[in-house]
């Protein structure tokens, strides 16, 4: 059982989920950035959303530049997600989430962000495997929030 009377342990349990979230973001974004055909990372969900497979979509002459356009969009998205992961790691490292304000700031931002992302996933691409990543991130944020609530009584 976790000793909730140990502020150092509570602090680590509050902080570590955001390192995990940051590294997940960094590596997921890097995957999109480096993939030669990043839209295939979630092929089945994207095909369901589009209502047509990629072969048919790319075969149409009007879409001849679509693969290059999608690569650009996914590279931008991957770079952006990696940067958010690095910012999360940096903020967590620099602040150590040592104050109530630092904890509540990052926890609130991630609650808002994860709510939006999860709603988009559930409404538009519910068959995506990225939904599992979303649930994993939710668990991390909730663990951090619960430990932060218990840690608050030790704040000066």
Backbone torsions as a table, in degrees:
resi	resn	phi	psi	omega
1	UNK	NA	149.6	-178.4
2	UNK	-82.0	131.1	178.9
3	UNK	-79.6	101.1	-178.0
4	UNK	-79.4	1.2	176.7
5	UNK	-95.9	1.1	-179.8
6	UNK	-102.0	102.8	-176.1
7	UNK	-63.5	-31.3	179.7
8	UNK	-66.0	-42.3	178.0
9	UNK	-65.2	-43.9	177.6
10	UNK	-61.0	-40.1	178.5
11	UNK	-62.5	-44.7	178.5
12	UNK	-63.7	-39.9	179.2
13	UNK	-68.6	-29.3	176.5
14	UNK	-73.8	-38.2	-172.2
15	UNK	-86.0	-42.0	-172.2
16	UNK	-59.9	-37.7	177.8
17	UNK	-56.6	-31.9	-179.4
18	UNK	-77.9	-27.1	169.7
19	UNK	-66.3	-43.1	178.7
20	UNK	-61.6	-46.8	179.2
21	UNK	-60.8	-43.7	179.7
22	UNK	-61.3	-44.4	179.1
23	UNK	-68.1	-37.1	175.5
24	UNK	-60.1	-45.7	178.7
25	UNK	-62.9	-45.0	-179.0
26	UNK	-60.1	-49.6	-175.9
27	UNK	-72.9	-35.4	176.4
28	UNK	-64.3	-45.6	178.2
29	UNK	-62.7	-40.9	178.5
30	UNK	-63.0	-35.9	177.0
31	UNK	-62.6	-45.2	177.4
32	UNK	-65.0	-38.5	-177.6
33	UNK	-65.9	-39.5	-174.3
34	UNK	-91.1	-17.9	-176.0
35	UNK	-65.7	134.6	178.9
36	UNK	-69.0	-29.5	176.0
37	UNK	-135.1	74.7	-171.6
38	UNK	-62.5	-23.7	179.0
39	UNK	-66.8	-17.3	178.8
40	UNK	-82.6	-8.7	177.7
41	UNK	-64.0	-22.9	177.7
42	UNK	-135.1	47.5	-171.4
43	UNK	-56.2	-49.7	-174.4
44	UNK	-63.5	-44.1	179.9
45	UNK	-67.0	-40.0	178.8
46	UNK	-66.4	-38.7	179.1
47	UNK	-64.3	-40.7	177.5
48	UNK	-63.6	-44.2	-179.7
49	UNK	-64.3	-41.9	-179.2
50	UNK	-75.2	-28.7	-177.5
51	UNK	77.4	14.1	179.8
52	UNK	-155.6	149.6	178.6
53	UNK	-82.8	164.3	-174.4
54	UNK	-65.2	-33.3	179.8
55	UNK	-60.5	-45.6	179.2
56	UNK	-67.1	-42.7	-178.6
57	UNK	-61.5	-46.7	-177.1
58	UNK	-76.9	-18.6	-178.4
59	UNK	-73.4	-24.0	-179.2
60	UNK	-71.6	134.3	-174.5
61	UNK	-60.8	-33.0	179.4
62	UNK	-64.7	-21.1	-177.6
63	UNK	-103.3	19.5	-174.3
64	UNK	-61.7	-29.7	179.0
65	UNK	-97.9	3.9	-178.2
66	UNK	-59.8	-42.0	178.5
67	UNK	-58.5	-40.7	178.7
68	UNK	-67.6	-38.9	177.9
69	UNK	-63.9	-44.8	178.6
70	UNK	-63.3	-39.4	176.7
71	UNK	-58.8	-45.4	179.5
72	UNK	-60.9	-47.3	179.7
73	UNK	-60.9	-45.6	-179.3
74	UNK	-68.9	-34.4	177.2
75	UNK	-65.5	-43.5	176.4
76	UNK	-61.5	-47.5	179.7
77	UNK	-60.9	-44.2	178.8
78	UNK	-61.9	-43.6	178.8
79	UNK	-62.4	-41.9	-179.2
80	UNK	-64.6	-45.9	179.9
81	UNK	-65.5	-40.3	176.8
82	UNK	-61.6	-42.2	179.3
83	UNK	-64.2	-41.2	176.9
84	UNK	-62.2	-40.6	176.2
85	UNK	-60.5	-44.9	178.3
86	UNK	-65.3	-39.3	176.9
87	UNK	-63.1	-39.9	177.9
88	UNK	-63.4	-46.3	178.1
89	UNK	-61.2	-45.9	-178.8
90	UNK	-62.5	-46.9	179.3
91	UNK	-61.3	-43.6	-179.3
92	UNK	-65.2	-41.6	-179.4
93	UNK	-67.1	-47.5	-175.8
94	UNK	-67.6	-44.6	-176.8
95	UNK	-86.9	-21.4	-172.7
96	UNK	55.9	12.7	-175.1
97	UNK	48.8	39.8	-174.4
98	UNK	-80.5	-10.9	177.5
99	UNK	-119.5	158.1	178.0
100	UNK	-60.5	-38.9	-178.5
101	UNK	-63.3	-43.3	-179.8
102	UNK	-66.1	-39.8	179.6
103	UNK	-66.6	-48.8	-176.1
104	UNK	-67.5	-31.1	178.6
105	UNK	-63.8	-55.7	-176.5
106	UNK	-69.1	-36.3	179.2
107	UNK	-65.6	-41.3	179.0
108	UNK	-66.4	-44.3	178.7
109	UNK	-59.1	-44.8	180.0
110	UNK	-71.5	-32.5	174.7
111	UNK	-61.7	-45.4	179.5
112	UNK	-64.9	-49.8	-178.4
113	UNK	-62.0	-46.6	-179.9
114	UNK	-66.8	-33.6	176.7
115	UNK	-61.6	-48.2	179.6
116	UNK	-62.5	-47.3	-179.2
117	UNK	-63.4	-44.2	-179.1
118	UNK	-64.1	-40.7	177.3
119	UNK	-63.6	-40.6	177.3
120	UNK	-63.0	-46.5	180.0
121	UNK	-60.9	-46.3	-177.5
122	UNK	-67.2	-36.2	-176.4
123	UNK	-83.7	-34.3	-172.2
124	UNK	-109.2	-35.7	-179.4
125	UNK	-138.0	64.8	-176.0
126	UNK	-66.4	-13.1	179.5
127	UNK	-91.7	2.0	-177.8
128	UNK	-70.2	143.4	175.2
129	UNK	-74.3	-13.1	177.1
130	UNK	-70.0	-13.4	174.7
131	UNK	-63.7	-35.4	177.3
132	UNK	-65.2	-39.1	175.6
133	UNK	-62.8	-41.1	177.8
134	UNK	-59.1	-45.2	179.3
135	UNK	-65.0	-38.9	176.4
136	UNK	-61.1	-42.6	178.6
137	UNK	-66.0	-38.2	176.0
138	UNK	-59.2	-44.7	179.3
139	UNK	-59.1	-43.6	179.6
140	UNK	-62.6	-44.7	-179.8
141	UNK	-64.8	-43.5	-179.6
142	UNK	-64.4	-41.7	176.9
143	UNK	-59.4	-45.0	179.8
144	UNK	-62.8	-43.1	-179.7
145	UNK	-63.3	-46.2	-178.8
146	UNK	-63.4	-42.5	178.0
147	UNK	-67.4	-37.5	178.7
148	UNK	-64.2	-36.3	177.1
149	UNK	-62.6	-44.1	179.1
150	UNK	-69.6	-31.7	-179.5
151	UNK	-72.6	-25.6	-175.0
152	UNK	-56.3	-32.9	-178.2
153	UNK	-69.5	-14.4	178.2
154	UNK	-97.2	-5.0	178.5
155	UNK	-68.2	146.4	-179.9
156	UNK	-87.4	NA	NA
